[in-house]
């Protein structure tokens, strides 16, 4: 049960954070220092939220750095209390550092910037509650160390196997992709593209973790885990290629022409592949014989379902029409056989006895590559991130200056609202502002209800802990709901040690509203970055990356070749460039004052993704041994490459596309080379429209 819950990050994060938060509250209550709870519990909650990755020494180093930063921020806030110049300089420094943390690590940087700023702002009120700067810093450090001890204690009883977890995450991401393909086949959105990008990111992280651990681990174990990463990527690619062929058939004959039995058989195969992915992930983490046996049973079930699917495809079809599907099933069957062979040694590599282990397996000592594996490899920050840090520093200093100069009650929440709401791009800032304002208003109203009813201290603490759990659970699922519960948590947490009146809630509400408005104004007017000027270049790069990918695959297909490393690298580049273009599109659509000319951008991104899928299907069928037919493949390849470059030039320059002068080559749409050409022509039509 614990291993399965570890694969559900929301539940694991909420349980971990609530335990640390409740522990800090209980210790502060027993020690007779209720004022300390606000700082210790806040630090414990913040540092227990991130999911630490990598080697164990690396995780300890990350925790030590985060504790030092937030404790230093709290100490600085206590010193700067009631000193306007020092407070303004301090919050400006932390705002600039938040940009540095974001650049250094995308995983740990954003929460570290928010936590350090929050504790600095809370410490500004410390002297008014009788707490010195040293006491505030000490309470913050103790709360952070409590969160660190909690994570370290979990490693002793349930070793987290950093390398195995990284590989298991890849199989979970592949499982999510299979489920998304089922929804796409039903016409329920196009969520498979997001899952495909998530799979690519997870595979990259797993590969980086294995590469960083290569010099200090058993080469046999590293080789085994690398093979499991390869198996996850290859099986997912084959399933996506098979789904692409099925889509082509449905598009050619019409959705109504697909028998219900064939649709049910296809969904059953994908659903069982999803179950298989999670079963492999659990087997990799637990490396127990019973889980390995269950995984083998799922592999056998997948084989049987594929046989049923093959029979459904044969019914009423000419042999030439089912050849690509049948050959793909044969390739997937061979991949499943390979998975059985590759997965078997995972039990043999286990070094965990039946009792509590006396050491932490997989990784045992630090090295510079391991420490640097979670850092940003780009030496210079993105200009948009620099502008974001400067914008943040300017606004937070103005907010703190107004708060101290005019003695605004609970005015420090205005600066904190700016830190939470303001994002590097305007679209995300506007969304965060709306969610934060609505969540704060609702949470403040409900939290205020506790002011009019006398509650026992134990019940008040229980409600605070419950609010902390729901906040941590919904943080990544629904930000607006998370803000609603964290508002309740802060009101109740403050009421535990300081008598709170209605003015506390009203003051915090007005400060949040003012901070959100300032963040929106700043994002729109201070150094704005328009995605409208960035998107064409990113989209053209994604289309050209598809051209390189197609060139590598088509060359080997025409020569009856096989996979090689250049094809794999070209596929990775194409997927990454497509992810960058899609992210830019999301920011573009969130910008105000939408231009009607932006509407076709969504179609271009989607059509380009379909081209990538068609090229991957061509690569898989090349592996299946499907040889070129009697038509001239050179003409198809030349037209496809020419169209891709023309579309890229037109998208980048903003000029229209002229009608293609190359005569179309008309043959069956299921042929893999012609299937790619069909998708490229669709991309051309969307770009022209």
C-alpha positions as CSV (number, residue, x, y, z in Angstrom):
1,X,0.0,0.0,0.0
2,X,2.9,2.4,0.8
3,X,4.6,1.7,-2.5
4,X,1.3,2.3,-4.4
5,X,0.7,5.5,-2.5
6,X,4.2,6.6,-3.4
7,X,3.2,6.6,-7.0
8,X,0.4,9.1,-6.2
9,X,2.4,12.3,-5.6
10,X,-0.6,14.4,-4.4
11,X,-1.5,12.0,-1.6
12,X,2.1,11.4,-0.6
13,X,2.9,15.1,-0.5
14,X,-0.2,15.9,1.6
15,X,0.5,13.1,4.1
16,X,4.2,14.1,4.4
17,X,3.4,17.8,4.8
18,X,0.6,17.3,7.3
19,X,2.8,15.1,9.4
20,X,5.5,17.7,9.6
21,X,3.0,20.5,10.2
22,X,1.2,18.7,12.9
23,X,4.4,17.7,14.6
24,X,5.6,21.3,14.8
25,X,2.3,22.4,16.3
26,X,2.3,19.7,18.9
27,X,5.9,20.4,19.9
28,X,5.3,24.1,20.2
29,X,2.2,23.5,22.3
30,X,3.9,21.1,24.7
31,X,6.9,23.5,25.1
32,X,4.7,26.4,26.0
33,X,5.7,28.6,23.1
34,X,2.5,29.1,21.0
35,X,4.1,32.1,19.2
36,X,6.7,29.8,17.8
37,X,4.1,27.7,16.0
38,X,3.5,30.3,13.3
39,X,7.2,30.1,12.2
40,X,8.1,26.5,12.9
41,X,4.9,25.0,11.4
42,X,5.1,27.3,8.4
43,X,8.7,26.2,7.8
44,X,7.9,22.5,8.3
45,X,5.0,22.7,5.9
46,X,7.0,24.5,3.2
47,X,10.1,22.2,3.4
48,X,8.1,19.0,3.5
49,X,6.2,19.8,0.3
50,X,8.8,19.3,-2.4
51,X,9.5,15.8,-3.6
52,X,13.3,15.3,-3.3
53,X,15.0,13.5,-6.1
54,X,18.4,12.2,-6.8
55,X,21.1,10.7,-4.6
56,X,20.7,10.7,-0.8
57,X,23.6,13.0,-0.2
58,X,22.2,15.3,-2.8
59,X,18.8,15.4,-1.0
60,X,20.5,16.1,2.3
61,X,22.4,19.0,0.7
62,X,19.2,20.4,-0.8
63,X,17.4,20.3,2.6
64,X,20.4,22.0,4.3
65,X,20.5,24.8,1.7
66,X,16.7,25.3,2.0
67,X,16.8,25.4,5.8
68,X,19.7,27.9,5.7
69,X,17.9,30.2,3.3
70,X,14.6,30.3,5.1
71,X,16.2,30.7,8.5
72,X,18.4,33.5,7.2
73,X,15.3,35.2,5.7
74,X,13.5,35.0,9.0
75,X,16.5,36.4,10.9
76,X,16.8,39.2,8.3
77,X,13.0,40.0,8.7
78,X,13.4,40.1,12.5
79,X,16.3,42.5,12.3
80,X,14.5,44.7,9.7
81,X,11.2,45.0,11.7
82,X,10.1,48.6,12.2
83,X,13.1,49.8,10.1
84,X,11.7,50.8,6.7
85,X,15.0,51.1,4.7
86,X,16.2,47.7,6.0
87,X,12.9,46.0,5.3
88,X,12.7,47.4,1.8
89,X,16.2,46.3,1.0
90,X,15.6,42.9,2.5
91,X,12.5,42.1,0.6
92,X,14.1,43.4,-2.6
93,X,17.1,41.1,-2.1
94,X,14.8,38.1,-1.5
95,X,12.8,38.9,-4.6
96,X,16.0,39.0,-6.7
97,X,17.1,35.7,-5.1
98,X,13.7,34.1,-6.0
99,X,14.6,34.6,-9.7
100,X,18.1,33.0,-9.0
101,X,16.5,30.0,-7.3
102,X,14.1,29.6,-10.2
103,X,17.0,29.6,-12.7
104,X,19.1,27.2,-10.6
105,X,16.4,24.6,-10.1
106,X,12.9,24.4,-11.6
107,X,11.9,21.8,-9.0
108,X,13.1,23.5,-5.8
109,X,13.6,27.1,-6.8
110,X,9.9,28.4,-6.9
111,X,8.9,27.0,-3.5
112,X,12.1,28.2,-1.9
113,X,11.6,31.7,-3.1
114,X,8.0,31.8,-1.8
115,X,8.8,30.2,1.6
116,X,11.8,32.5,2.3
117,X,9.7,35.6,1.4
118,X,6.7,34.5,3.5
119,X,8.9,33.9,6.6
120,X,10.7,37.2,6.1
121,X,7.3,39.0,6.0
122,X,6.0,37.1,9.0
123,X,9.2,37.9,10.9
124,X,8.5,41.6,10.4
125,X,5.7,41.1,12.9
126,X,7.8,39.1,15.3
127,X,9.0,41.9,17.6
128,X,5.4,43.1,18.1
129,X,4.7,39.6,19.5
130,X,7.7,39.7,21.8
131,X,10.0,37.6,19.7
132,X,13.5,38.6,18.8
133,X,15.2,38.0,15.4
134,X,17.3,35.2,16.9
135,X,14.2,33.4,18.3
136,X,12.3,33.7,15.0
137,X,15.3,32.3,13.1
138,X,15.7,29.5,15.6
139,X,12.0,28.5,15.5
140,X,12.2,28.5,11.7
141,X,15.3,26.4,11.6
142,X,13.8,23.9,14.1
143,X,10.7,23.6,12.0
144,X,12.8,23.0,8.9
145,X,14.9,20.4,10.6
146,X,11.8,18.6,11.7
147,X,10.7,18.3,8.1
148,X,14.2,17.1,7.2
149,X,14.2,14.5,10.0
150,X,10.8,13.3,8.8
151,X,12.1,12.7,5.2
152,X,15.3,11.1,6.5
153,X,13.4,8.8,8.8
154,X,11.2,7.6,6.0
155,X,14.3,6.6,4.0
156,X,15.4,4.2,6.9
157,X,12.1,2.3,6.9
158,X,11.2,2.5,3.2
159,X,14.3,3.3,1.1
160,X,13.3,5.4,-1.8
161,X,15.8,4.0,-4.3
162,X,16.4,7.1,-6.3
163,X,17.4,5.4,-9.5
164,X,14.6,2.9,-9.4
165,X,12.0,5.6,-8.7
166,X,13.3,7.6,-11.6
167,X,12.9,4.6,-13.9
168,X,9.5,3.7,-12.4
169,X,8.3,7.3,-13.1
170,X,9.0,6.7,-16.8
171,X,6.7,3.6,-16.7
172,X,4.0,5.5,-14.9
173,X,4.2,8.3,-17.5
174,X,3.9,5.7,-20.2
175,X,0.8,4.3,-18.5
176,X,-0.8,7.8,-18.4
177,X,-0.1,8.1,-22.2
178,X,-2.0,4.8,-22.9
179,X,-5.0,6.0,-20.9
180,X,-4.9,9.3,-22.8
181,X,-4.9,7.5,-26.1
182,X,-8.2,5.8,-25.1
183,X,-9.8,9.2,-24.4
184,X,-8.5,10.5,-27.7
185,X,-9.9,7.6,-29.6
186,X,-13.3,8.4,-28.0
187,X,-13.0,12.0,-29.2
188,X,-12.6,13.3,-25.7
189,X,-10.0,16.0,-26.3
190,X,-6.4,15.8,-27.3
191,X,-4.8,15.1,-23.9
192,X,-2.4,12.6,-25.3
193,X,-0.1,15.4,-26.5
194,X,0.5,16.6,-22.9
195,X,1.1,13.1,-21.7
196,X,3.5,12.5,-24.5
197,X,5.5,15.6,-23.5
198,X,5.4,14.5,-19.9
199,X,6.8,11.1,-20.9
200,X,9.6,12.7,-22.8
201,X,10.5,14.9,-19.7
202,X,10.4,11.9,-17.4
203,X,12.6,9.8,-19.7
204,X,15.1,12.7,-19.8
205,X,15.2,12.9,-16.0
206,X,15.7,9.2,-15.7
207,X,18.5,9.2,-18.2
208,X,20.2,12.1,-16.5
209,X,20.0,10.4,-13.1
210,X,21.5,7.1,-14.4
211,X,24.3,9.0,-16.2
212,X,25.2,10.9,-13.0
213,X,25.3,7.6,-11.0
214,X,27.3,5.7,-13.5
215,X,30.8,6.2,-12.0
216,X,29.9,5.0,-8.5
217,X,27.4,2.1,-8.9
218,X,27.5,-1.4,-10.2
219,X,27.6,-1.3,-14.0
220,X,25.3,-4.3,-14.0
221,X,22.6,-2.4,-12.1
222,X,23.0,0.7,-14.2
223,X,22.8,-1.3,-17.4
224,X,19.7,-3.1,-16.2
225,X,17.9,0.2,-15.3
226,X,18.9,1.8,-18.6
227,X,17.4,-1.2,-20.4
228,X,14.2,-0.7,-18.5
229,X,14.1,3.0,-19.6
230,X,14.6,1.9,-23.2
231,X,11.8,-0.7,-22.9
232,X,9.4,2.0,-21.6
233,X,10.2,4.4,-24.4
234,X,10.0,1.8,-27.1
235,X,6.8,0.3,-26.0
236,X,5.1,3.7,-25.7
237,X,6.4,4.6,-29.2
238,X,4.9,1.4,-30.7
239,X,1.6,1.9,-29.0
240,X,1.4,5.5,-30.3
241,X,2.3,4.3,-33.8
242,X,-0.4,1.7,-33.7
243,X,-2.9,4.2,-32.5
244,X,-1.9,6.6,-35.3
245,X,-2.6,3.8,-37.9
246,X,-6.0,3.1,-36.3
247,X,-6.8,6.9,-36.5
248,X,-5.8,6.9,-40.2
249,X,-8.1,4.0,-40.9
250,X,-11.0,5.6,-39.0
251,X,-10.4,8.9,-40.9
252,X,-10.5,7.1,-44.2
253,X,-13.6,5.1,-43.6
254,X,-15.5,7.3,-41.1
255,X,-16.0,6.8,-37.4
256,X,-19.4,5.1,-38.0
257,X,-17.7,2.4,-40.1
258,X,-15.6,1.1,-37.2
259,X,-17.3,-1.9,-35.5
260,X,-18.0,-1.6,-31.8
261,X,-16.1,-4.8,-31.1
262,X,-12.9,-3.5,-32.8
263,X,-13.2,-0.2,-30.8
264,X,-13.7,-2.2,-27.6
265,X,-10.8,-4.5,-28.4
266,X,-8.5,-1.5,-29.1
267,X,-9.4,0.2,-25.8
268,X,-8.9,-3.1,-23.9
269,X,-5.4,-3.4,-25.3
270,X,-4.5,0.2,-24.3
271,X,-6.1,-0.2,-20.9
272,X,-4.1,-3.4,-20.2
273,X,-0.9,-1.7,-21.4
274,X,-1.6,1.1,-18.8
275,X,-2.1,-1.5,-16.1
276,X,1.2,-3.2,-17.2
277,X,3.1,0.1,-17.0
278,X,2.1,0.6,-13.3
279,X,2.8,-3.0,-12.5
280,X,6.3,-2.7,-14.0
281,X,6.8,0.5,-11.9
282,X,5.8,-1.3,-8.7
283,X,8.0,-4.2,-9.5
284,X,11.0,-1.9,-10.1
285,X,10.6,-0.3,-6.7
286,X,9.8,-3.3,-4.6
287,X,11.8,-5.8,-6.7
288,X,9.9,-8.7,-5.1
289,X,9.1,-12.0,-6.7
290,X,5.3,-11.8,-6.2
291,X,5.1,-8.4,-8.1
292,X,7.3,-9.8,-10.8
293,X,4.9,-12.7,-11.2
294,X,1.9,-10.3,-11.4
295,X,3.7,-8.3,-14.1
296,X,4.4,-11.4,-16.1
297,X,0.7,-12.3,-15.9
298,X,-0.2,-8.8,-17.3
299,X,2.2,-9.2,-20.1
300,X,0.5,-12.5,-21.1
301,X,-2.9,-10.7,-20.9
302,X,-1.6,-8.1,-23.3
303,X,-0.5,-10.7,-25.7
304,X,-4.0,-12.4,-25.7
305,X,-5.8,-9.1,-26.2
306,X,-3.5,-8.2,-29.1
307,X,-4.4,-11.6,-30.7
308,X,-8.1,-10.7,-30.3
309,X,-7.4,-7.3,-31.8
310,X,-5.6,-8.9,-34.8
311,X,-8.7,-11.2,-35.4
312,X,-11.0,-8.1,-35.3
313,X,-8.7,-6.4,-37.9
314,X,-8.7,-9.4,-40.2
315,X,-12.5,-9.6,-40.3
316,X,-13.8,-8.3,-43.6
317,X,-10.4,-6.9,-44.6
318,X,-8.2,-7.6,-47.6
319,X,-4.7,-8.9,-46.6
320,X,-3.0,-5.8,-48.0
321,X,-5.0,-3.6,-45.8
322,X,-4.2,-5.3,-42.5
323,X,-0.5,-5.9,-43.1
324,X,0.8,-2.8,-41.2
325,X,-1.4,-3.5,-38.2
326,X,-0.5,-7.2,-38.1
327,X,3.2,-6.4,-38.4
328,X,2.9,-3.8,-35.6
329,X,1.3,-6.4,-33.4
330,X,4.3,-8.7,-34.1
331,X,6.7,-6.0,-33.2
332,X,4.8,-5.2,-30.0
333,X,4.8,-8.9,-29.2
334,X,8.5,-9.1,-29.5
335,X,8.8,-6.0,-27.3
336,X,6.8,-7.7,-24.6
337,X,9.0,-10.8,-24.8
338,X,12.0,-8.5,-24.4
339,X,10.3,-6.9,-21.4
340,X,10.0,-10.2,-19.7
341,X,13.7,-10.9,-20.2
342,X,14.7,-7.4,-19.1
343,X,12.5,-7.2,-16.0
344,X,13.6,-10.6,-14.6
345,X,17.0,-9.4,-13.2
346,X,15.3,-6.7,-11.1
347,X,14.7,-9.2,-8.3
348,X,18.3,-10.4,-8.5
349,X,19.6,-6.9,-8.1
350,X,17.8,-6.5,-4.8
351,X,20.0,-6.0,-1.8
352,X,17.3,-5.4,0.7
353,X,16.8,-8.1,3.3
354,X,13.5,-8.9,4.8
355,X,14.2,-6.8,7.9
356,X,14.8,-3.1,8.1
357,X,17.9,-2.4,6.0
358,X,21.0,-1.0,7.7
359,X,22.1,1.1,4.7
360,X,20.5,3.0,1.9
361,X,20.9,1.1,-1.4
362,X,21.5,2.3,-5.0
363,X,23.5,5.5,-4.1
364,X,25.9,5.8,-1.3
365,X,28.3,8.8,-1.8
366,X,28.2,12.2,-3.4
367,X,30.0,13.3,-6.5
368,X,30.0,16.5,-8.5
369,X,28.0,15.1,-11.4
370,X,25.3,13.8,-9.0
371,X,25.1,17.1,-7.1
372,X,24.9,19.1,-10.4
373,X,22.3,16.7,-12.1
374,X,19.4,18.7,-10.6
375,X,20.8,22.1,-11.5
376,X,20.0,24.0,-14.6
377,X,22.6,23.2,-17.2
378,X,22.1,26.6,-18.9
379,X,24.7,29.0,-17.6
380,X,22.8,32.2,-18.2
381,X,19.2,32.8,-17.2
382,X,16.4,33.5,-19.7
383,X,15.9,37.2,-20.3
384,X,12.3,36.8,-19.4
385,X,13.3,35.4,-16.0
386,X,15.6,38.4,-15.4
387,X,12.8,40.8,-16.2
388,X,10.6,38.8,-13.9
389,X,13.1,39.1,-11.0
390,X,13.5,42.9,-11.5
391,X,9.7,43.4,-11.7
392,X,9.3,41.3,-8.5
393,X,11.9,43.3,-6.7
394,X,10.4,46.7,-7.7
395,X,6.8,45.7,-6.7
396,X,7.7,44.0,-3.4
397,X,9.8,46.9,-2.2
398,X,6.9,49.3,-3.0
399,X,4.5,47.1,-1.1
400,X,6.6,46.8,2.0
401,X,7.4,50.5,2.0
402,X,3.7,51.3,1.9
403,X,3.0,48.7,4.6
404,X,5.5,50.2,7.0
405,X,5.2,53.8,6.1
406,X,1.4,54.0,6.6
407,X,1.3,51.2,9.2
408,X,-1.2,49.2,7.3
409,X,-2.7,46.4,9.5
410,X,-1.5,43.0,8.1
411,X,-0.1,45.0,5.1
412,X,2.7,42.5,4.6
413,X,0.2,40.2,2.9
414,X,0.2,42.7,0.0
415,X,3.8,41.9,-0.7
416,X,3.3,38.2,-0.3
417,X,0.3,38.3,-2.7
418,X,2.6,39.9,-5.3
419,X,5.2,37.1,-4.8
420,X,2.7,34.3,-5.2
421,X,0.6,35.9,-8.0
422,X,3.4,37.4,-10.2
423,X,4.7,34.9,-12.8
424,X,7.2,35.3,-15.6
425,X,4.4,35.7,-18.2
426,X,1.2,37.7,-18.1
427,X,-1.2,34.9,-18.9
428,X,-0.1,32.8,-15.9
429,X,-0.1,35.9,-13.7
430,X,-3.7,36.7,-14.7
431,X,-4.8,33.2,-14.0
432,X,-3.0,33.1,-10.6
433,X,-4.5,36.4,-9.6
434,X,-8.1,35.3,-10.3
435,X,-7.6,32.0,-8.5
436,X,-5.9,33.7,-5.5
437,X,-8.5,36.4,-5.1
438,X,-11.5,34.0,-5.3
439,X,-9.8,31.5,-3.0
440,X,-8.8,34.1,-0.5
441,X,-12.3,35.7,-0.4
442,X,-14.0,32.4,0.2
443,X,-11.4,31.2,2.7
444,X,-11.5,34.4,4.6
445,X,-15.2,34.3,4.9
446,X,-15.3,30.8,6.2
447,X,-12.3,31.3,8.5
448,X,-14.0,34.3,10.0
449,X,-16.9,32.2,11.0
450,X,-14.7,30.6,13.7
451,X,-14.4,34.0,15.3
452,X,-18.0,34.0,16.4
453,X,-18.1,30.6,18.0
454,X,-15.9,29.5,21.0
455,X,-14.0,26.4,20.0
456,X,-11.8,24.2,22.2
457,X,-8.1,24.5,21.6
458,X,-7.7,20.9,20.4
459,X,-10.6,21.3,17.9
460,X,-9.0,24.5,16.6
461,X,-5.7,22.7,16.1
462,X,-7.4,19.8,14.4
463,X,-9.2,22.1,11.9
464,X,-5.8,23.8,11.2
465,X,-4.1,20.5,10.5
466,X,-7.0,19.4,8.2
467,X,-6.8,22.7,6.3
468,X,-3.0,22.1,5.9
469,X,-3.7,18.6,4.5
470,X,-6.2,19.8,1.9
471,X,-4.0,22.7,0.9
472,X,-1.0,20.3,0.3
473,X,-3.2,17.9,-1.6
474,X,-4.8,20.4,-4.0
475,X,-1.7,22.5,-4.5
476,X,-0.9,20.9,-7.9
477,X,-4.4,19.8,-8.7
478,X,-6.4,23.1,-8.2
479,X,-4.6,26.2,-7.2
480,X,-7.7,28.2,-6.4
481,X,-9.0,25.5,-4.0
482,X,-5.5,25.3,-2.4
483,X,-5.6,29.0,-1.8
484,X,-9.0,28.6,-0.2
485,X,-7.7,26.1,2.3
486,X,-4.4,27.8,3.0
487,X,-6.4,31.0,3.9
488,X,-8.4,29.1,6.4
489,X,-5.2,27.5,7.7
490,X,-3.4,30.8,8.3
491,X,-6.4,32.4,10.0
492,X,-6.8,29.4,12.4
493,X,-3.0,29.2,12.9
494,X,-2.9,32.8,13.9
495,X,-5.9,32.3,16.2
496,X,-4.0,29.6,18.1
497,X,-1.6,32.0,19.7
498,X,-3.0,35.5,19.1
499,X,-6.5,36.7,19.7
500,X,-7.9,37.4,16.2
501,X,-10.7,39.7,15.4
502,X,-12.6,40.3,12.2
503,X,-10.2,43.1,11.3
504,X,-7.5,40.5,10.8
505,X,-9.5,38.7,8.0
506,X,-10.6,42.0,6.4
507,X,-7.0,43.4,6.5
508,X,-5.6,40.3,4.9
509,X,-8.3,40.2,2.3
510,X,-7.8,43.8,1.3
511,X,-4.0,43.4,1.2
512,X,-4.4,40.4,-1.1
513,X,-6.6,42.3,-3.4
514,X,-4.2,45.2,-3.6
515,X,-1.3,42.8,-4.2
516,X,-3.1,41.0,-7.0
517,X,-4.0,44.2,-8.7
518,X,-0.4,45.5,-8.5
519,X,0.9,42.2,-9.9
520,X,-1.5,42.4,-12.9
521,X,-0.6,46.0,-13.6
522,X,3.1,45.2,-13.4
523,X,2.9,42.2,-15.7
524,X,1.0,44.2,-18.2
525,X,3.1,47.4,-18.1
526,X,6.5,46.8,-16.6
527,X,8.8,45.1,-19.2
528,X,6.1,43.0,-20.7
529,X,7.1,40.0,-22.8
530,X,4.7,39.2,-25.6
531,X,4.4,35.6,-26.8
532,X,3.0,36.9,-30.0
533,X,6.5,37.8,-31.1
534,X,8.1,34.6,-29.8
535,X,5.7,32.0,-30.9
536,X,6.4,32.1,-34.7
537,X,10.1,31.3,-34.2
538,X,9.4,28.5,-31.8
539,X,6.8,27.0,-34.0
540,X,9.1,27.2,-37.1
541,X,11.9,25.4,-35.1
542,X,9.4,22.6,-34.1
543,X,8.4,22.1,-37.8
544,X,12.1,22.1,-38.9
545,X,12.9,19.6,-36.2
546,X,10.2,17.3,-37.6
547,X,11.8,17.8,-41.0
548,X,15.2,16.5,-39.6
549,X,13.4,13.6,-37.9
550,X,11.6,12.6,-41.1
551,X,14.8,12.9,-43.1
552,X,16.6,10.4,-40.8
553,X,13.7,7.9,-40.8
554,X,12.9,8.2,-44.5
555,X,16.6,7.6,-45.5
556,X,16.7,4.3,-43.5
557,X,13.2,3.3,-44.6
558,X,14.1,3.6,-48.3
559,X,17.3,1.7,-47.8
560,X,15.5,-1.0,-45.7
561,X,17.7,0.0,-42.7
562,X,17.1,-0.1,-39.0
563,X,17.0,2.2,-36.0
564,X,20.2,4.0,-35.1
565,X,21.1,6.6,-32.5
566,X,20.6,9.6,-34.9
567,X,16.9,8.7,-35.2
568,X,16.5,8.6,-31.5
569,X,18.2,11.9,-31.0
570,X,16.2,13.5,-33.8
571,X,12.9,12.2,-32.2
572,X,13.9,13.7,-28.9
573,X,14.7,17.1,-30.4
574,X,11.4,17.1,-32.3
575,X,9.4,16.4,-29.2
576,X,11.3,19.0,-27.1
577,X,10.8,21.7,-29.7
578,X,7.1,20.8,-30.0
579,X,6.8,21.1,-26.2
580,X,8.4,24.6,-26.3
581,X,6.0,25.7,-29.0
582,X,3.0,24.3,-27.2
583,X,4.0,26.0,-24.0
584,X,4.4,29.3,-25.9
585,X,1.0,28.8,-27.4
586,X,-0.6,28.4,-23.9
587,X,1.0,31.7,-22.8
588,X,-0.1,33.3,-26.0
589,X,-3.7,32.3,-25.6
590,X,-3.7,33.6,-22.0
591,X,-2.6,37.1,-23.0
592,X,-5.2,39.8,-23.0
593,X,-6.6,41.4,-26.1
594,X,-6.5,38.2,-28.1
595,X,-6.0,38.7,-31.8
596,X,-8.2,36.6,-34.2
597,X,-5.0,35.8,-36.1
598,X,-3.9,33.8,-33.1
599,X,-6.7,31.2,-33.5
600,X,-5.0,29.1,-36.2
601,X,-1.9,28.7,-34.0
602,X,-3.7,26.0,-32.1
603,X,-4.3,24.1,-35.3
604,X,-0.7,24.4,-36.4
605,X,0.6,23.0,-33.1
606,X,-1.9,20.1,-33.2
607,X,-1.1,19.4,-36.9
608,X,2.6,19.4,-36.2
609,X,2.1,16.9,-33.4
610,X,0.3,14.7,-35.8
611,X,3.2,14.9,-38.2
612,X,5.5,13.7,-35.4
613,X,3.3,10.8,-34.7
614,X,3.1,9.8,-38.3
615,X,6.9,9.9,-38.6
616,X,7.2,7.7,-35.5
617,X,4.7,5.3,-37.0
618,X,6.9,5.1,-40.1
619,X,9.9,4.3,-37.9
620,X,8.1,1.5,-36.1
621,X,6.9,0.0,-39.4
622,X,10.4,0.2,-40.7
623,X,11.5,-1.9,-37.7
624,X,8.6,-4.3,-38.5
625,X,10.2,-4.9,-41.9
626,X,7.6,-3.1,-44.0
627,X,9.5,-2.5,-47.3
628,X,8.8,0.3,-49.8
629,X,6.1,-0.5,-52.4
630,X,6.4,-0.1,-56.2
631,X,5.9,3.7,-56.0
632,X,8.9,6.0,-56.0
633,X,9.7,6.8,-52.4
634,X,12.1,9.6,-53.4
635,X,9.3,11.7,-54.8
636,X,7.2,11.3,-51.6
637,X,10.2,12.2,-49.5
638,X,11.1,15.2,-51.6
639,X,7.6,16.6,-51.5
640,X,7.3,16.0,-47.8
641,X,10.5,17.8,-46.9
642,X,9.8,20.6,-49.3
643,X,6.3,21.2,-47.8
644,X,7.7,21.2,-44.2
645,X,10.4,23.8,-45.0
646,X,7.8,26.0,-46.8
647,X,5.4,25.9,-43.9
648,X,8.3,26.7,-41.4
649,X,9.3,29.7,-43.5
650,X,5.8,30.9,-43.8
651,X,5.1,30.5,-40.0
652,X,8.3,32.3,-39.1
653,X,7.9,35.2,-41.5
654,X,4.2,35.6,-41.1
655,X,3.7,35.5,-44.9
656,X,1.0,33.4,-46.5
657,X,1.5,30.1,-48.2
658,X,1.1,29.7,-51.9
659,X,-0.7,26.8,-53.5
660,X,1.7,23.8,-53.8
661,X,3.0,23.3,-57.3
662,X,4.1,19.7,-56.7
663,X,1.5,17.2,-58.0
664,X,0.0,15.1,-55.4
665,X,0.9,11.3,-55.2
666,X,-2.4,9.4,-54.7
667,X,-2.2,6.0,-53.2
668,X,-3.7,4.2,-50.2
669,X,-3.5,6.4,-47.1
670,X,-2.3,3.5,-44.9
671,X,1.1,3.4,-46.6
672,X,3.5,4.8,-44.0
673,X,5.4,7.2,-46.3
674,X,2.1,8.5,-47.8
675,X,0.6,8.8,-44.3
676,X,3.4,11.2,-43.3
677,X,2.8,13.2,-46.5
678,X,-1.0,13.3,-45.7
679,X,-0.3,14.8,-42.3
680,X,2.2,17.3,-43.7
681,X,-0.4,18.4,-46.3
682,X,-2.9,18.8,-43.5
683,X,-0.3,21.0,-41.7
684,X,0.1,23.1,-44.8
685,X,-3.7,23.6,-45.1
686,X,-3.9,24.7,-41.5
687,X,-1.0,27.1,-41.8
688,X,-2.4,28.6,-45.0
689,X,-5.9,29.0,-43.4
